[in-house]
Amino acid sequence: MSTNEQADVVVVGLGPGGEHVAGTLAEAGLDVVGVEAELVGGECPYWACVPSKMMIRAGNLLAEAGRVPALAGEAVVSPDWTRVAGRIRDEATDDWNDQVAADRFAAKGGRLVRGRGRLVGPRRVMVGDRTFEARRGVVLATGTRPRIPAVPGLEGTPYWTNRDAVAAKGLSASMLVLGGGAIGVELAQVFARFKCAVTVIEGQDRLLAQEEPEAGELAAEALRADGVTVL
């Protein structure tokens, strides 16, 4: 038997956009219900922007140290991915626990509901057996997920998405990156700098296809300098 609950606004999805909207409205005094099926904060703090910058920072340090012999003297550096994985787990994601973010939303006056929201009528959202009726409106901020290409044989083969790559405790000897967009390019460079043999395959005629052509050309040049094969 479902129960009907009232709210001013129901926000479905508490990623960066939804969390900001829900928190701002709650701080303004509205009764806000935030619905989230995974982690409050979404992709950015747990599997994208924040941990990836830790990865990039580590890769940059290795690259910079590699320039010492040509410019300043002698240096020997041994890449160790476990250092990066540990920082991501302990400092960035709290081992993929969103309690701090959930508490932050509650402190603003929001009500967090765990589960997947489903529109069941005008300004009505159902989560499990609970139905929420929004007096003002419903905000849909459901986010995205990686698109898995229809490559024959891929379904039965273990593969990584960006989430698996960010959460990896160790790296393989080689890696094939399907897609030369921003995420594919940054992951390719990081892993190459940690001595993984990386090949990037991009279906369009250049990397970073949504950016200026010069950006894709520069990215390809930089990747090749790090030993990445760009196809």
Salt bridges, closest charged atoms under 4 A:
GLU5 OE1 - ARG111 NH1 3.86
GLU5 OE2 - ARG130 NE 2.68
ASP8 OD1 - ARG135 NE 2.91
GLU19 OE2 - ARG104 NH2 2.83
ASP31 OD2 - ARG111 NH2 3.04
ASP31 OD2 - ARG135 NH2 3.80
GLU38 OE1 - ARG163 NH2 2.94
GLU43 OE1 - ARG163 NH2 2.86
GLU64 OE1 - ARG67 NH1 2.63
ASP80 OD2 - ARG83 NE 3.44
ASP90 OD1 - ARG89 NE 3.47
GLU91 OE1 - ARG87 NH2 3.30
ASP98 OD2 - ARG114 NH1 2.75
GLU186 OE1 - LYS53 NZ 3.84
ASP226 OD2 - ARG193 NE 3.07
